[in-house]
Amino acid sequence: MNLQISGHHLEITPALHDYVTGKLERVTRHFDHVIDVNVILSVEKLKQKAEVTVHLSGKDIYVESIDEDLYAAVDVLADKLDRQVQKHKQKMQDHHRGQKISQSVTE
């Protein structure tokens, strides 16, 4: 997994980098076919925004989160991304399972 973290009007500190990396490891635990992950953290007045684009085999998933605290925004972002990746994984498994079921029904 290639992880790229960038900041817009924000300097990425080592502590922030480690925090984001730790939160995104949960995604790779659930789904190991992740190719690229691009994270953009930005600050606009009182809004802290976290965006992530995950490139999977066959699909790109984009999630964003806005909060007053950047760490809270990253937490919400990780939760949303985890749900999206699990949904994608479930669809792939159901798709293949549906083919096997239809073959056994016809026999």
Secondary structure, DSSP 8 states (H G I E B T S, - for coil): -EEEEEEESS---HHHHHHHHHHHHHHHHH---EEEEEEEEEEETTEEEEEEEEEETTEEEEEEEEESSHHHHHHHHHHHHHHHHHHHHHHHHHHHHHHHHHHHHH-
